[in-house]
């Protein structure tokens, strides 16, 4: 079975919601759409207070090449334009839309996107640019968690050419099952999305990488692919971070992305299966990215499962549907336990990049007592990027940014393997992330000076 | 006998080495301006970098070769030492206004309750990256003490009761290292003022008043009362946040009495504005 060469850990999988069917969440009466739900420039608000918007209407327009449109999942009246607190308590620009009873009934009665907007002949006649433009217009971003605009990934810079599309169905994060559920329930749609992305990017080969704990999905997709040579499904070893972009490229093709380079430099484009599904919906139904599958899970959560959530719905409401916050909760984490971030504000809206909400009991979420480094090199062995985490964290704790840069801190993918493997519970990644961000800022100011 | 050989051999090596060292020190002697050493003695030796040089030695070299001391000021050494340095290099010294770091946040544990717990590394810089911190205020002090850690003069300590840094105005040299270290930019260098008297707005929250008030009982809500109370045009409110221009401020402290949330603080006065207000209130009661 294929895997990446260096480092990695295998935390307990805890896929508590594996096998849960995707449940549709009722449309909420109020949504809040953040303008910045992606990497890059925030979208620019195109509605004003008091405007009436229909379901699927654009509320924010992409403000640059690396940016994405945002849309409303419900019909209603714009009741607020301005700053609201995001999940981490920081004020962000957003638009609040409130549905009247009439709007709500209209949305419920007449769901959009029930029939295909474009016929298969129309789609077959589309050029690569047409497909990429539709993807960009629909505001699709990488739904694995990083939220990088999909259109940008599919249009390589001039002079660079990709020859392979790698579709990420690894879902190596413990607890999360949203991609798994999507692959089981919508295999044909995902494959159609993959083929559309292949056409958009001009590549003739695609590999769907899936970890071997999801053999049902592997078999299902393989069954649908009989006779198709261009797309293949690859079983991957269960090892975190198998779904990391660079790790997945190495596992699937054996190619190594050089330090500081992009996947396209080795001819690869990586997309998530959920993004492939969104691409399918955008191209066939003309549906913008207004909902996504979110795993709401936790050991003591009563209604845990995979939910199709309108993007912009309050997280408190979503957790409420899943049974409410249990009394023993310690941390609420957006994403998985390895890369996810703890939130402080559950009233914040869901966003495009939210793949899971994990509620951990206090005794499981608390950090251990910090002891001195015993130089066991556990973090060095665990690092999938071949870095020396103990050293990088020390350098950044002492603000030695130049040395940290020289040691390759910018290559860190923030997977958390180092902190996970540390027997002294040292906050390695906390300091490395600080150092990485500082070094990135220094590099940016350097390029400005030039 | 063998011990004698050992003494002769080791002693010989020692003498030979000493001879080489002597010759090298004569041959490769680097002539340095003797004033540099004199200047360096007067400097604090903290290598804090607040003068804009890479360290105290670099600053001393710059002073020795300077044609004017206008841009060469060591806030750590103080005016007396700068005068002596000016005497050594034969230039006019520049008299600077003594500055002190002031905390633009009054969100103590009592008025700004914590809404979450943090069990990660105790560092403001890390906490800042995670979001609003343990309180609801995304602008105020994070309280992990990055400023206290970098202070070369032991002038800052975190008050265990309020959870906020306290600046000792006598020890603070106004070097500004803490100001540049603070990830929330809630520290500001302000003139120490006559007899150490100064007035400043202890808040950095630019949110609307209602929201700011919810997050913190001592937040500036941008009500403009201080701006109206000031007869000298020293107070201005921008983005729901008041700011006092120290150049224009006459230290009358009417703004403090006008502030409904107690977001304006004073320091160095024999009777604080708070006590003043209480005295006035009790007098009023007695008259009635």
Contacts between the chains, C-beta under 8 A, distances in Angstrom:
chain1	res1	chain2	res2	distance
A	83	B	207	7.3
A	85	B	132	7.5
A	85	B	136	7.9
A	85	B	138	7.6
A	86	B	131	7.8
A	87	B	131	7.8
A	88	B	130	6.4
A	88	B	131	2.8
A	88	B	132	6.5
A	89	B	115	7.9
A	89	B	131	4.7
A	89	B	132	2.8
A	89	B	133	7.5
A	89	B	136	6.4
A	89	B	138	5.8
A	90	B	131	5.5
A	90	B	132	5.8
A	90	B	138	5.0
A	91	B	138	6.0
A	91	B	207	6.6
A	341	B	130	6.9
A	342	B	130	7.4
A	343	B	131	7.8
A	344	B	115	6.3
A	344	B	116	4.4
A	344	B	131	6.0
A	344	B	132	6.3
A	345	B	132	7.9
A	366	B	119	6.1
A	367	B	119	4.7
A	367	B	120	6.7
A	397	B	123	7.8
A	427	B	120	5.6
A	427	B	121	3.9
A	427	B	126	7.7
A	430	B	120	5.4
A	430	B	121	4.6
A	430	B	123	7.6
A	430	B	126	4.9
A	431	B	121	6.5
A	431	B	123	7.7
A	431	B	126	7.0
A	433	B	126	7.7
A	433	B	129	6.6
A	434	B	123	7.3
A	434	B	125	5.4
A	434	B	126	5.3
A	434	B	129	6.4
A	437	B	129	6.5
